[in-house]
Amino acid sequence: MYVACEVLLQDQPEILEILPLAGRLRIRLHAGVEVAVTLAKIRAVVTAGSLSVSNLQPVAPELEDVFVAVLEEAQG
């Protein structure tokens, strides 16, 4: 199911990265994206693809996320 969800979402312009993590998908968004609008769009795309969403919510960035974002910004 995770692979099917990734395929459905891989071309969404708001999504920077999709990471499988502990039985879930962690979706990183591009900076400046409206989170609530994007979450609604993700839910709609996944549902239209005949999959269900059990939990979709924003989470605070972890230290690793901040570190990766700083590296990505430095690399241009």
Order of alpha helices (4+ residues) and beta strands (2+ residues): alpha-beta-beta-alpha-alpha
